[in-house]
Structure formats: C-alpha cells, structure tokens
Amino acid sequence: MNRKPLKKNRLQSVDPVGLRIIGGRLKGSKLKYAGDLRVRPMKDRVREATFNLIHPYVAGAYVLDLFGGTGALGLESLSRGAASCVFTEQHFPTARVLRENIATLGLEERTQLWVGDVFLTYRKTPELPVDRPWLVFCSPPYRFFNERTEAVRELLASLLSRSPEKSVFVVESDTTFDWAAFDALGPWEIRAYPPAVLGIHQVRRA
C-alpha cells in the first residue's frame, strides 16, 4: 500500500457563508455564495491548509477545477499566481454564480467555464495544454466517493495519464471514504481535517 499515514489536523471551523479569497493578490475579495447545500465549498480552514501544502506548485500552473461550485479553489489559485484555470460546473444556477465571481474579480481572460457534467466533458478528451504542470482540484459532493467511486476513479485516471510531469492533484473526500480504492492512482499524501480528508499526489514519470 502506497498511502502515507493519515495525519489529523485540528483547525478552527469557519462558516462557509461569506467566502473570501484568503491569499495572494486578491486576498480579502468576497465570493458570492448563497449557502446552497448542493455546492459545499471547501471550508476556509481546509482551503488555507491545502494551499499551505501545495504553495510551491501554484505559480504558473494550469488549473483544472473539476467541480467548480463557487470557484473558490480555482480563483484562489489565480490569486496566488496560477496562469489560468478551467472550471467545470453542471448545476446551471451555480455556474451563473461562478461566472459572476470570475467577473467580479476581473479574471475572465484567465479562465474558461465549461457548463456540463464533468464526467461526460472529460470523457470527450478535450485538448488541454501540456506545456506546463497542471494543478487539478477534485472536490465533488462527498456522496460521489461512495456512490460513484468508479466514475471518480476513471476521471482521475484519465487526467493522470495525460498530465505533464510534476502536475499536482488535490482530491477532497470525507472521512467515510476508503482511500484504498484509489491506491492504484497513488501514491497519495493523506491529510485529515474532519469531516474533510485531502489526498495530494504529484505526477512523477521517471
């Protein structure tokens, strides 16, 4: 088994309503979020911990935010120096909110928003640049990990096979998911911020 031991991290909880960019050039900028439970943005405390872990890989990266939601992960990356970001979001009202957040931050020229089912979108093998490492965020509804395990695994496997060297994948599940299901995609560094669990993997082809 390739997974590193689970590390539990105790951080104070923060209400997701009233989301803000927490670092970089746009630090403090507000993100629109009405509290829709179908969206479930990554909590500020977990997002901050995530970017503390991956900060060496953000600047200049090509970002894929697979389950865009409010756009907090992709927009945070752009604030911290990522080159560009592609968001995918299936829920039309949420996609409208995401488009508003992009516009409010003046990031239209550095972003694309693909509205549709992420599993179908990436099954069509869209062309993605390979001239720079990717930073891939996979933070779907938690139930997907147990109800659609194979679909999530196939999505990640497809992107891993095409990703450039040194690309970084960040996957957020909850504590009910057995990460052994993703061992073949690893190795993963696992960090727990209950109820969230992060798995981080960097592509090494050698």
C-alpha positions as CSV (number, residue, x, y, z in Angstrom):
1,M,0.0,0.0,0.0
2,N,1.5,3.3,-1.1
3,R,-0.5,5.7,1.0
4,K,1.2,7.7,3.7
5,P,-0.2,7.6,7.2
6,L,-3.3,9.6,7.8
7,K,-2.5,12.9,9.5
8,K,-5.2,14.6,11.6
9,N,-5.0,18.3,11.8
10,R,-7.1,20.4,14.2
11,L,-8.2,23.7,12.8
12,Q,-10.9,26.0,13.9
13,S,-14.2,25.8,12.0
14,V,-15.2,28.7,9.8
15,D,-18.8,29.2,8.4
16,P,-18.5,28.9,4.6
17,V,-21.1,31.7,4.0
18,G,-19.2,34.9,3.4
19,L,-16.4,33.2,1.4
20,R,-13.3,35.2,0.6
21,I,-10.1,34.8,-1.2
22,I,-7.6,34.1,1.6
23,G,-4.2,34.7,0.0
24,G,-2.4,36.3,-2.9
25,R,-3.1,39.4,-5.0
26,L,-6.8,39.2,-4.4
27,K,-6.7,38.4,-0.7
28,G,-9.9,39.5,1.1
29,S,-12.0,39.6,-2.1
30,K,-15.5,38.4,-1.5
31,L,-17.0,35.4,-3.3
32,K,-20.7,35.2,-3.9
33,Y,-22.3,32.1,-2.2
34,A,-25.9,31.9,-1.0
35,G,-25.4,28.8,1.2
36,D,-26.8,26.2,-1.3
37,L,-26.1,22.8,0.3
38,R,-25.6,21.2,-3.1
39,V,-22.5,23.3,-3.6
40,R,-20.5,22.7,-0.3
41,P,-17.5,24.9,-0.8
42,M,-14.3,23.7,0.8
43,K,-14.2,25.4,4.2
44,D,-11.8,28.3,4.6
45,R,-9.7,26.4,7.2
46,V,-9.2,23.4,4.8
47,R,-8.5,25.7,1.8
48,E,-5.9,27.5,3.8
49,A,-4.3,24.3,4.9
50,T,-4.4,23.0,1.3
51,F,-2.6,26.0,-0.2
52,N,0.0,25.8,2.6
53,L,0.7,22.3,1.4
54,I,0.8,23.0,-2.3
55,H,2.1,26.6,-2.5
56,P,5.3,25.7,-4.3
57,Y,3.3,24.3,-7.2
58,V,0.7,27.1,-7.7
59,A,2.6,29.9,-9.5
60,G,2.4,29.4,-13.3
61,A,0.2,26.3,-13.1
62,Y,-2.6,25.4,-15.5
63,V,-5.5,24.8,-13.1
64,L,-8.5,22.4,-13.6
65,D,-11.2,22.9,-11.0
66,L,-13.3,19.8,-11.8
67,F,-16.3,20.6,-9.6
68,G,-16.3,24.4,-9.8
69,G,-19.0,25.4,-7.4
70,T,-18.3,28.9,-6.3
71,G,-14.9,28.8,-7.9
72,A,-13.1,29.2,-4.6
73,L,-10.3,26.8,-5.3
74,G,-9.5,27.9,-8.9
75,L,-9.9,31.6,-8.1
76,E,-7.7,31.2,-5.0
77,S,-5.1,29.6,-7.3
78,L,-5.3,32.5,-9.7
79,S,-4.9,35.0,-6.9
80,R,-1.7,33.2,-5.9
81,G,-0.2,33.3,-9.3
82,A,-1.6,30.4,-11.4
83,A,-1.5,31.1,-15.1
84,S,-5.1,30.1,-16.0
85,C,-8.0,28.0,-14.8
86,V,-10.7,25.8,-16.4
87,F,-13.8,25.4,-14.3
88,T,-16.4,22.7,-14.9
89,E,-19.9,23.0,-13.2
90,Q,-23.0,21.1,-14.1
91,H,-25.6,23.0,-11.9
92,F,-26.7,26.0,-14.0
93,P,-27.6,28.3,-11.1
94,T,-24.3,27.6,-9.5
95,A,-22.5,28.2,-12.9
96,R,-24.1,31.6,-13.0
97,V,-22.8,32.4,-9.6
98,L,-19.3,31.2,-10.6
99,R,-19.4,33.3,-13.7
100,E,-20.3,36.3,-11.5
101,N,-17.4,35.6,-9.2
102,I,-15.0,35.4,-12.1
103,A,-16.3,38.7,-13.5
104,T,-16.2,40.5,-10.1
105,L,-12.5,39.6,-9.7
106,G,-11.7,40.6,-13.3
107,L,-10.4,37.2,-14.2
108,E,-12.3,36.5,-17.5
109,E,-9.2,36.5,-19.6
110,R,-7.5,33.8,-17.5
111,T,-10.5,31.5,-17.1
112,Q,-12.8,29.2,-19.0
113,L,-16.1,27.9,-17.6
114,W,-17.4,24.6,-19.1
115,V,-21.0,24.1,-18.1
116,G,-22.0,20.4,-18.0
117,D,-21.4,17.0,-16.5
118,V,-17.6,16.8,-15.7
119,F,-17.6,13.0,-16.3
120,L,-19.0,13.4,-19.8
121,T,-17.0,16.5,-20.5
122,Y,-13.6,14.9,-19.9
123,R,-14.7,11.6,-21.5
124,K,-14.7,13.5,-24.8
125,T,-11.0,14.1,-24.2
126,P,-10.8,17.9,-24.6
127,E,-7.5,19.2,-25.6
128,L,-5.5,20.5,-22.7
129,P,-2.2,22.3,-22.8
130,V,0.8,20.2,-21.7
131,D,3.5,22.9,-21.8
132,R,3.3,23.5,-18.0
133,P,2.3,21.4,-14.9
134,W,-1.4,21.1,-14.0
135,L,-2.9,21.8,-10.7
136,V,-6.1,19.6,-10.5
137,F,-8.8,20.1,-7.9
138,C,-11.3,17.3,-7.4
139,S,-13.8,18.3,-4.7
140,P,-17.2,16.8,-5.6
141,P,-20.2,16.2,-3.4
142,Y,-18.9,13.8,-0.7
143,R,-21.5,11.2,-1.7
144,F,-19.9,10.8,-5.1
145,F,-16.9,8.9,-3.5
146,N,-19.1,6.1,-2.3
147,E,-22.0,6.3,-4.9
148,R,-19.9,7.0,-8.0
149,T,-16.5,5.6,-6.9
150,E,-15.6,4.1,-10.3
151,A,-16.6,7.3,-12.2
152,V,-14.4,9.4,-10.0
153,R,-11.5,7.0,-10.3
154,E,-11.9,6.8,-14.1
155,L,-11.9,10.6,-14.3
156,L,-8.8,10.9,-12.2
157,A,-7.0,8.1,-14.1
158,S,-7.8,9.7,-17.4
159,L,-6.3,13.1,-16.3
160,L,-3.4,11.5,-14.6
161,S,-2.4,9.7,-17.8
162,R,-2.4,12.9,-19.8
163,S,-1.0,15.3,-17.2
164,P,2.5,16.8,-17.6
165,E,5.4,15.9,-15.3
166,K,5.2,17.5,-11.8
167,S,1.4,18.1,-12.1
168,V,-0.3,18.1,-8.7
169,F,-3.7,16.5,-7.9
170,V,-5.7,17.6,-4.9
171,V,-8.7,15.4,-4.0
172,E,-11.1,16.2,-1.2
173,S,-13.3,13.4,0.2
174,D,-14.8,13.0,3.7
175,T,-13.9,10.5,6.4
176,T,-16.3,7.8,5.2
177,F,-14.3,7.1,2.1
178,D,-11.8,4.3,2.0
179,W,-8.8,5.7,0.1
180,A,-7.6,2.2,-0.6
181,A,-10.0,2.4,-3.6
182,F,-7.5,4.9,-5.2
183,D,-4.3,3.1,-4.3
184,A,-3.7,2.3,-8.0
185,L,-3.7,6.0,-8.8
186,G,-1.3,7.0,-6.0
187,P,0.8,7.4,-4.0
188,W,-1.3,9.9,-2.1
189,E,-0.3,12.0,0.9
190,I,-3.4,11.9,3.1
191,R,-4.3,14.7,5.5
192,A,-7.5,14.7,7.6
193,Y,-9.3,17.9,8.6
194,P,-12.6,16.2,9.8
195,P,-15.0,15.9,8.2
196,A,-12.7,16.6,5.2
197,V,-9.9,14.4,4.1
198,L,-7.3,15.6,1.5
199,G,-5.3,13.4,-0.8
200,I,-2.4,15.0,-2.6
201,H,-0.4,13.4,-5.5
202,Q,2.4,14.7,-7.6
203,V,3.0,13.2,-11.0
204,R,6.4,11.6,-11.3
205,R,7.0,9.6,-14.5
206,A,10.6,8.6,-14.0
